Amino acid sequence: MSNPIVEKLYEERANLWDQMKELNDREIKEERSLDASEKEAWDKMNDRMSEIDARTSELATVEEANQKSEEARAIFESSSPAPVIEKEVEAPSDASILRQMANGEVRSHNFEKRDMTVGADGGLVPQGFYDQIIAKLDENAVVRQFATVVSTAGGEDIKFPQITALSSASLVAEGGSIGESDPTSASVTLGAFKYAYLTQVSSELLADEGVDIEGFLANDGGRALGNGAGTDFAVGNGSSKPNGLMNASGTGVTCASATVITPDEIIDLYHSVTSPYRINGAWIMNDATLKEVRQLKDSNNQYLWQPSLQQGNPDILLGSPVATDPNIETIATAKKVIAFGDMSKYFIREVQGIQVDRSVDFAFANDLVTFRFIYRADGDLMDTNAVKRMVMG
């Protein structure tokens, strides 16, 4: 391909040469030497032609180098193997894994926590089967919503430090002896109790691609595991089961009556928890107890309980959120009916997410596919100062 710059330079060079030749021809024709002005013009044109020659030579060298470079690159590309573009292998979705289990391609899988994304409406959207199970489990294991959840790969016993009493300072006179006050501590061992159940699905249902198997199993599994573990997280006695929140917490208030809760007793329970723990405090009780609490008024005839003004936000009791758990005892003699405090000090230890196994042999005669769900967990209160309970008289 011709270079337009070189072409233009060559055109100028040709014109210069025509002018220079005209001067030479004039000198010969008139048989005289060029005068000073003619000589100066001729010299200038000659110098300009030299500049053009140098410039075109430079451009030709560059053009030649570029051409050789292009030829070399073409030879290299034609002789080199085509680059291999590695495709990123996407991890199979949980729904895909469940389908593989249904088809017998996978027999067992541990579903673990995945990140949750924000949907178009601003709400959190579960991105995995585990998250869907846990969302349903939390509906039936309310304590877990507030607890600190520790996930581990193995199920060996783990010791956690437990604070049972805090240090205290006292007034010391000038030059007086300063007394020692150490926090009282102990240790709590969390193991891995197993909660499990079986559910059966017809082969026809699994074969139907239009059925939301992931949603069905997550809903069923979360409810079943939540009912089992949730009871122990709330009221377990710690004997071959988790030490539930209501059992592990200390008594903040003992009601005067076995059947009636007074406004002052609610306020007393609130203040039985020291101020630092009240900052993140929450209330938990069952629906029947909450019905009674909703009717309580303070000395200014104002209700202690206030409804939420925005969907999704919890109701409020003395400025702190209220949650209900059907596992907590109902008002009756000596029953533990309400707990208040920083429930993040209740630790739940979980092992390896949710394990799901499949079998076509268990109910072979009925053409049913059996799914087994296993959830291993333990729980206890790590700071007995953080949560206090109300006990009926």
KOLDORO-94296 format. One line per field, with one value per residue (C-alpha): residue in three letters; x, y, z. Coordinates in Angstrom, 3 decimals. Layout:
N
r (ALA,...)
xx (X,...)
yy (Y,...)
zz (Z,...)
END
This chain:
393
r (MET,SER,ASN,PRO,ILE,VAL,GLU,LYS,LEU,TYR,GLU,GLU,ARG,ALA,ASN,LEU,TRP,ASP,GLN,MET,LYS,GLU,LEU,ASN,ASP,ARG,GLU,ILE,LYS,GLU,GLU,ARG,SER,LEU,ASP,ALA,SER,GLU,LYS,GLU,ALA,TRP,ASP,LYS,MET,ASN,ASP,ARG,MET,SER,GLU,ILE,ASP,ALA,ARG,THR,SER,GLU,LEU,ALA,THR,VAL,GLU,GLU,ALA,ASN,GLN,LYS,SER,GLU,GLU,ALA,ARG,ALA,ILE,PHE,GLU,SER,SER,SER,PRO,ALA,PRO,VAL,ILE,GLU,LYS,GLU,VAL,GLU,ALA,PRO,SER,ASP,ALA,SER,ILE,LEU,ARG,GLN,MET,ALA,ASN,GLY,GLU,VAL,ARG,SER,HIS,ASN,PHE,GLU,LYS,ARG,ASP,MET,THR,VAL,GLY,ALA,ASP,GLY,GLY,LEU,VAL,PRO,GLN,GLY,PHE,TYR,ASP,GLN,ILE,ILE,ALA,LYS,LEU,ASP,GLU,ASN,ALA,VAL,VAL,ARG,GLN,PHE,ALA,THR,VAL,VAL,SER,THR,ALA,GLY,GLY,GLU,ASP,ILE,LYS,PHE,PRO,GLN,ILE,THR,ALA,LEU,SER,SER,ALA,SER,LEU,VAL,ALA,GLU,GLY,GLY,SER,ILE,GLY,GLU,SER,ASP,PRO,THR,SER,ALA,SER,VAL,THR,LEU,GLY,ALA,PHE,LYS,TYR,ALA,TYR,LEU,THR,GLN,VAL,SER,SER,GLU,LEU,LEU,ALA,ASP,GLU,GLY,VAL,ASP,ILE,GLU,GLY,PHE,LEU,ALA,ASN,ASP,GLY,GLY,ARG,ALA,LEU,GLY,ASN,GLY,ALA,GLY,THR,ASP,PHE,ALA,VAL,GLY,ASN,GLY,SER,SER,LYS,PRO,ASN,GLY,LEU,MET,ASN,ALA,SER,GLY,THR,GLY,VAL,THR,CYS,ALA,SER,ALA,THR,VAL,ILE,THR,PRO,ASP,GLU,ILE,ILE,ASP,LEU,TYR,HIS,SER,VAL,THR,SER,PRO,TYR,ARG,ILE,ASN,GLY,ALA,TRP,ILE,MET,ASN,ASP,ALA,THR,LEU,LYS,GLU,VAL,ARG,GLN,LEU,LYS,ASP,SER,ASN,ASN,GLN,TYR,LEU,TRP,GLN,PRO,SER,LEU,GLN,GLN,GLY,ASN,PRO,ASP,ILE,LEU,LEU,GLY,SER,PRO,VAL,ALA,THR,ASP,PRO,ASN,ILE,GLU,THR,ILE,ALA,THR,ALA,LYS,LYS,VAL,ILE,ALA,PHE,GLY,ASP,MET,SER,LYS,TYR,PHE,ILE,ARG,GLU,VAL,GLN,GLY,ILE,GLN,VAL,ASP,ARG,SER,VAL,ASP,PHE,ALA,PHE,ALA,ASN,ASP,LEU,VAL,THR,PHE,ARG,PHE,ILE,TYR,ARG,ALA,ASP,GLY,ASP,LEU,MET,ASP,THR,ASN,ALA,VAL,LYS,ARG,MET,VAL,MET,GLY)
xx (0.000,1.434,2.236,0.458,3.245,5.872,3.700,3.343,7.092,7.840,5.386,7.156,10.507,9.362,8.197,11.493,13.358,11.329,12.203,15.874,15.990,14.388,17.202,19.821,18.177,18.091,21.808,22.621,20.213,21.397,25.035,25.604,26.172,23.356,23.200,23.317,19.548,19.142,22.043,20.522,17.136,18.793,20.773,17.653,15.756,18.684,18.850,15.148,15.460,18.178,15.853,13.109,15.455,16.523,12.946,11.666,14.585,13.726,10.075,10.992,13.122,10.278,7.818,10.149,10.585,6.850,6.303,8.900,7.332,3.893,5.322,7.048,3.878,1.867,4.387,4.315,0.522,0.267,2.806,1.733,-1.156,-4.308,-4.455,-6.565,-9.302,-10.183,-13.823,-14.631,-16.392,-19.394,-20.140,-23.391,-26.336,-27.965,-31.067,-28.888,-27.315,-30.759,-31.819,-28.669,-29.537,-33.045,-31.634,-29.196,-26.086,-25.269,-26.133,-24.945,-24.024,-23.221,-24.985,-23.167,-23.661,-23.548,-23.634,-26.988,-27.589,-29.910,-32.883,-34.496,-36.931,-34.111,-34.804,-32.277,-32.466,-31.143,-28.510,-28.304,-30.297,-28.588,-29.754,-33.322,-33.277,-31.798,-34.358,-37.110,-35.210,-34.978,-38.743,-38.980,-35.745,-36.124,-33.170,-30.873,-31.902,-30.203,-27.441,-23.806,-23.453,-20.055,-19.562,-16.897,-15.692,-15.428,-17.624,-15.030,-15.775,-14.793,-14.284,-15.435,-14.680,-17.753,-18.042,-20.114,-19.332,-17.646,-14.890,-15.958,-14.148,-14.561,-13.627,-10.079,-8.748,-5.478,-2.653,-5.143,-4.762,-6.423,-8.344,-8.373,-11.513,-11.166,-13.954,-15.263,-14.924,-15.475,-15.531,-18.367,-17.888,-19.987,-20.338,-22.436,-25.829,-27.477,-30.923,-32.182,-35.323,-36.471,-38.866,-40.117,-40.959,-42.580,-40.503,-43.111,-42.781,-38.992,-39.214,-41.422,-39.084,-41.780,-41.759,-39.651,-37.881,-35.377,-38.121,-40.171,-37.285,-35.875,-39.232,-39.832,-36.265,-36.016,-39.291,-38.429,-34.903,-36.081,-38.743,-36.209,-33.204,-35.269,-36.895,-33.516,-32.006,-34.892,-35.541,-33.045,-31.693,-28.134,-28.399,-27.529,-28.857,-28.028,-28.360,-31.228,-31.391,-34.133,-32.288,-28.836,-29.833,-30.039,-33.250,-33.753,-37.288,-39.531,-43.139,-45.314,-48.118,-48.158,-50.654,-50.185,-47.299,-47.257,-45.774,-43.255,-42.023,-41.380,-39.428,-37.530,-36.524,-35.295,-33.084,-31.843,-29.591,-26.730,-26.687,-23.986,-26.053,-29.289,-27.906,-28.299,-31.077,-34.127,-37.151,-38.307,-41.502,-44.358,-47.479,-49.727,-47.366,-46.999,-50.785,-50.685,-47.725,-49.432,-52.066,-49.604,-49.387,-46.898,-47.714,-48.479,-51.080,-48.829,-48.541,-45.138,-45.462,-45.476,-46.312,-43.919,-44.756,-42.976,-43.368,-40.378,-39.412,-40.087,-42.509,-40.947,-41.117,-39.414,-37.424,-36.119,-37.368,-39.726,-39.640,-41.953,-40.930,-43.609,-41.131,-40.948,-43.198,-46.620,-47.554,-48.040,-46.497,-42.668,-42.474,-39.690,-41.756,-39.688,-36.017,-34.364,-30.816,-28.036,-28.733,-25.675,-23.895,-25.736,-23.471,-24.690,-22.031,-22.946,-21.025,-20.636,-23.812,-26.773,-26.095,-28.607,-28.538,-30.737,-31.903,-34.169,-33.891,-35.536,-39.051,-38.398,-41.724,-43.637,-41.497,-40.553,-37.234,-36.142,-34.171,-32.364,-31.515,-28.860,-28.079,-25.421,-25.383,-25.011,-25.657,-25.084,-24.947,-21.366,-22.035,-24.658,-24.720,-26.002,-29.460,-31.927,-35.224,-38.593,-39.949,-43.555,-44.234)
yy (0.000,3.403,5.964,9.304,11.261,9.712,10.346,13.999,14.340,12.724,15.066,18.048,16.587,16.226,19.849,21.026,19.042,20.581,24.064,23.206,21.679,24.808,26.896,24.541,24.580,28.375,28.500,26.222,27.899,31.402,30.315,32.139,31.417,31.730,35.042,35.321,35.194,32.204,30.470,31.067,29.695,26.653,25.968,26.252,23.830,21.479,21.593,20.968,17.958,16.573,16.999,15.204,12.378,11.950,12.060,9.561,7.251,7.428,6.714,3.853,2.299,2.542,1.135,-1.769,-2.493,-2.460,-4.781,-7.230,-7.104,-7.879,-10.752,-12.174,-11.901,-13.619,-16.460,-16.784,-16.860,-19.422,-21.729,-21.303,-23.291,-21.328,-20.042,-22.179,-20.178,-21.862,-21.638,-21.004,-24.050,-22.967,-24.847,-26.786,-25.093,-26.637,-27.301,-29.133,-31.211,-32.145,-33.184,-35.301,-36.891,-37.583,-39.228,-41.320,-39.482,-38.211,-40.079,-37.651,-33.975,-31.453,-28.190,-25.270,-21.552,-19.339,-15.578,-13.902,-11.175,-8.184,-8.581,-5.892,-5.105,-4.668,-7.939,-10.671,-13.511,-16.933,-18.210,-21.785,-24.714,-24.333,-20.728,-21.713,-24.480,-22.144,-19.449,-21.958,-23.405,-19.945,-19.608,-22.661,-22.128,-18.473,-18.425,-19.069,-15.723,-13.899,-16.371,-16.385,-19.317,-20.991,-23.372,-26.070,-28.715,-31.459,-32.572,-32.906,-31.200,-27.538,-25.605,-22.009,-19.677,-18.712,-15.561,-16.126,-12.909,-9.627,-7.741,-4.873,-1.763,-0.083,3.266,3.308,5.981,7.746,5.368,2.591,-0.966,-1.834,-5.062,-7.696,-8.477,-10.994,-12.042,-15.489,-17.743,-21.326,-23.247,-24.644,-27.614,-27.664,-30.982,-31.960,-33.486,-34.991,-33.969,-35.999,-37.072,-38.837,-37.607,-39.484,-38.207,-40.126,-40.932,-39.235,-35.988,-36.000,-36.696,-33.639,-30.783,-28.262,-29.151,-26.946,-29.804,-27.417,-25.281,-28.265,-30.064,-26.858,-25.939,-29.434,-29.897,-26.509,-26.956,-30.451,-29.599,-26.308,-28.017,-30.514,-28.302,-25.178,-26.749,-27.542,-24.140,-22.581,-24.920,-27.803,-28.909,-29.631,-33.353,-35.168,-32.117,-28.412,-26.211,-24.002,-20.250,-20.382,-23.025,-21.442,-17.879,-16.706,-15.638,-11.875,-11.738,-14.171,-13.069,-12.715,-14.629,-17.917,-16.616,-12.827,-10.649,-7.015,-3.994,-3.489,-7.065,-6.481,-3.318,-5.173,-7.899,-5.255,-3.669,-7.007,-7.013,-4.525,-1.565,-2.781,-5.884,-3.930,-2.043,-5.152,-6.598,-8.461,-10.151,-13.667,-15.409,-17.432,-15.974,-16.582,-14.669,-11.856,-11.516,-10.794,-8.412,-6.373,-5.302,-3.951,-0.193,1.914,4.486,7.068,4.766,4.108,0.616,-1.007,-2.835,-0.863,-2.315,-1.991,0.902,-0.670,-4.090,-6.303,-4.508,-6.228,-5.027,-3.149,-3.702,-1.004,0.015,-3.473,-5.902,-8.745,-12.239,-15.161,-18.799,-21.487,-23.683,-21.355,-22.259,-20.749,-18.829,-21.276,-22.068,-21.971,-21.761,-19.839,-17.603,-14.625,-13.949,-10.593,-9.604,-9.816,-13.195,-13.038,-14.416,-17.661,-19.707,-22.351,-24.661,-26.261,-28.978,-29.202,-27.463,-29.659,-33.202,-34.660,-38.321,-40.179,-43.754,-45.563,-48.809,-47.778,-47.583,-49.566,-51.413,-48.133,-46.504,-43.687,-41.882,-41.275,-38.185,-38.095,-34.745,-34.491,-31.359,-31.533,-28.767,-27.784,-24.596,-22.817,-19.351,-18.062,-15.116,-15.644,-11.890,-11.166,-12.765,-12.998,-14.841,-14.350,-17.213,-17.373,-17.626)
zz (0.000,-1.029,1.582,0.918,2.597,0.336,-2.692,-1.805,-1.224,-4.547,-6.251,-4.682,-5.671,-9.300,-9.384,-7.903,-10.459,-13.297,-12.016,-11.603,-15.097,-16.556,-15.057,-16.446,-19.861,-19.821,-19.031,-21.958,-24.356,-23.580,-23.350,-20.092,-16.480,-13.979,-12.251,-8.469,-7.934,-10.224,-8.568,-5.107,-6.244,-7.766,-4.566,-2.434,-4.619,-4.584,-0.784,-0.585,-2.875,-0.597,2.368,0.468,-0.469,3.156,4.365,1.774,2.570,6.264,5.581,3.280,6.022,8.499,5.964,5.227,8.931,9.487,6.560,7.851,11.293,9.851,7.826,10.885,12.949,10.225,10.100,13.902,14.062,11.302,12.961,16.611,18.058,18.726,22.289,24.613,26.309,29.548,30.398,34.020,35.359,37.350,40.540,40.285,41.924,44.953,42.883,40.355,43.118,44.427,40.938,40.662,43.988,42.762,39.639,41.635,40.354,43.853,47.057,49.726,49.995,52.710,52.008,53.568,53.933,50.853,50.552,50.212,47.674,47.720,45.427,43.287,46.083,48.587,50.402,51.001,48.505,49.559,47.134,48.368,49.658,53.041,53.396,52.546,55.162,57.785,57.010,57.739,60.692,62.275,62.131,64.397,66.347,67.284,69.692,66.739,65.216,68.102,68.971,67.879,65.478,65.257,62.326,62.474,60.045,62.666,65.519,68.275,71.612,71.823,75.059,75.314,78.244,80.255,82.361,85.486,87.437,86.571,88.365,90.611,91.798,95.175,96.663,98.044,100.403,99.656,100.478,101.122,99.949,96.648,96.797,94.126,92.168,89.388,87.074,87.787,84.830,83.889,80.647,78.603,76.311,73.168,71.404,68.407,69.116,66.067,64.862,61.940,60.109,56.957,54.298,51.268,47.799,44.969,41.913,39.723,41.652,41.317,37.596,37.045,36.076,36.925,40.610,42.898,44.665,46.262,47.802,48.926,50.633,52.139,53.646,54.987,56.223,57.888,59.714,60.953,62.082,63.574,65.628,66.943,67.650,68.371,71.409,72.940,72.108,74.023,76.968,76.805,80.200,79.042,79.755,76.514,74.691,74.399,77.476,76.392,76.862,79.485,81.518,81.223,82.139,85.716,87.413,87.261,88.623,90.456,90.111,93.186,91.464,89.621,87.063,86.776,85.535,86.670,84.854,87.659,87.273,83.568,84.426,87.155,84.697,82.271,84.925,86.260,83.186,83.492,81.133,78.676,77.926,77.600,74.587,72.423,74.542,73.240,74.784,74.102,75.268,73.808,72.201,75.186,77.473,74.965,74.913,78.649,78.357,75.636,78.166,80.742,81.360,83.288,85.973,83.279,81.760,78.737,77.316,77.870,74.553,71.308,67.887,64.976,62.651,59.666,58.149,58.873,62.069,65.415,68.060,70.982,74.745,76.850,73.790,72.912,70.239,71.120,69.625,70.291,70.558,70.976,72.866,75.886,78.798,79.341,82.494,85.366,88.735,88.729,84.929,83.168,80.914,79.709,79.025,78.369,77.514,74.963,73.410,71.179,74.252,73.605,71.353,68.913,67.510,64.171,62.314,58.528,57.508,56.605,55.392,52.964,51.901,49.412,49.158,46.687,48.646,51.913,50.410,47.241,47.385,47.324,44.595,46.969,47.217,50.808,51.816,55.159,56.744,59.474,61.503,64.238,66.831,70.474,72.423,75.749,77.292,77.490,79.806,82.478,83.157,79.678,79.883,82.781,82.997,84.667,86.750,87.899,91.633)
END
